[in-house]
Amino acid sequence: MSRRSCSLIQCLLPLPLLFNLLMMSSLLQTSQGDVGTAAQYSPPYLPTACYNDSASQFPSNNMFAAAGDGIWDNGAACGRQYLVRCISAAVADSCIADQVIQVKIVDYALELTNNAPSASGTTIVLSETAFGAIANNSAAPTSINLEFQQ
């Protein structure tokens, strides 16, 4: 019997396709979502661009946000849920490590400029409760960099 030799590529091809795909995806995966910036805004939260004066729009845990131009989508963002986490900020130790929250979009950030001057140009503007859940308010950051996904 003769031994059959093969090139590196020929020898790897018979490996299960699932194994190859898992290996490649683990090497290429660096982020779970998109990256953007966030600010916070304070009450009063009503009226909103999405639901006007209805207080029932707010989740009971007060984890809600206003969408910036990048995700507003001409109002289609209203009601969308996003997972967000703080990844960095200009002020050291601002982020609460590995803290991920879910927020509901209830407003349009450009309509908040009087209530949140730092909101201009941000991806998302978080309620005080939501911002405080992922960033240390004691560090007093005005904005943070975050990772988010719908």
Salt bridges, closest charged atoms under 4 A:
ASP73 OD2 - ARG80 NH2 3.05
GLU147 OE1 - ARG85 NE 2.70
